[in-house]
Amino acid sequence: MPRSQTLLDSRADNLAETTYTGAADGADPLNALKRPKFLGFVADTASAEALEAAFQPVAQHGGNVHVVNFRTTLAILSRMVSPEVLLVDLTGEEQPLTAMMELAELVESDTTVLVIGQARELSFYRAIVNGMGVREYLAKPLTPAAISTHFLPFIKHDAAHAPVHGGKIIAIAGARGGVGTTTIAANLAWMIGHEMHRHTVLLDTDLQTGTAGLALNVEPGHGFAGALETPDRMDTMLVERCAQPAGDRLHVMASLEALGTPVNYTAGASGPLTKALRSRYKFILADAGARQLPFAREMLGMAHQRVIILDPSIMSLRNLDRLNALPGQPVAKTILVLNQAGRPYGLSQPFMEQAIGMKFDIIIPDLPRILPKADKFGEMAASIKSPFREAINKLALKIGADTSELAFPKLMATA
């Protein structure tokens, strides 16, 4: 619906005046006004109309997007309680990072901040999303598809379906020992980091007998286990010192502690660890193995996506339900991988799918020549053109490696 700039500027001014008046007479301004669910401040009418059209079906109250510049936005916010969800427009700001720091002084720490503005370089997007806590940034001109995908889940308060910011945690577990969990995890990490050029780190959750470092030709160290024993000292610099390079965009965090010495893993250490890692890497792959050690269980519980590896055996079928029953945050549908499909004397794929009541997402055929040959010559099996490489590439796409930076680069030109 057409509107005039003057009318909407007046609406915004009235909003600030009403808020200030409601908090007068010595009343606490945070208690004098009920906290708004959502407020948006944009610099142009076209963006306001696009946002209101997209939000109308789910917004509790209409007219929540106001056309004002960023300076006026700051003035309004300084006189009112910040909403649960706030959308601001950085258009026209010559120092956008400084502008965001000014905004941070005026909003509550639990306010979800969404930002729109001009198309900018990727480093700016990373700075405000990974470093300043902004949940999403869209470049103008806005499109209904971009608004629906990247803003609407926050307006609907549907956090489970909101875009994930910071690195994505992928936990890879085996239904039993010997199903190829580490081989698949290492090759998947190599595919994402080396071939798809995404910053990736592979965690080996078995601190005494894990082989993820060996699979990527990386020497395990002792610093990783020490960091997990003192999570209160965990920070980005400590984590980076523990991460061993396996390529330009691929690192491994593994340890090889003495078998006779118990590992003093501190419960909850995976929380500070993943918080530090998510600000540095796009994909955090955890080789959770099959033993379900404490570190592995915590990573499975924190994962945004779980990948479970089975082989064609009765034991794999038996243990799948037990793995699925492990508690954790709401995650996307678990990806099921059948490794060594067609192995002599193994269960058939149709029989296994009928037994579990679902189909496998990824099928890796039995390849008795390719994998041993790759190990013998110190190569990554995924580097050899084969059905194994195709399956690992498909798995990488399945967990979102092709769209890990979708929120910004594609929106640079089209929003």
Summary of the structure (lengths in Angstrom):
residues: 415
radius of gyration: 25.0
end to end distance: 22.0
largest distance: 82.9
contacts: 1350
relative contact order: 0.11
helix: 42%
strand: 17%
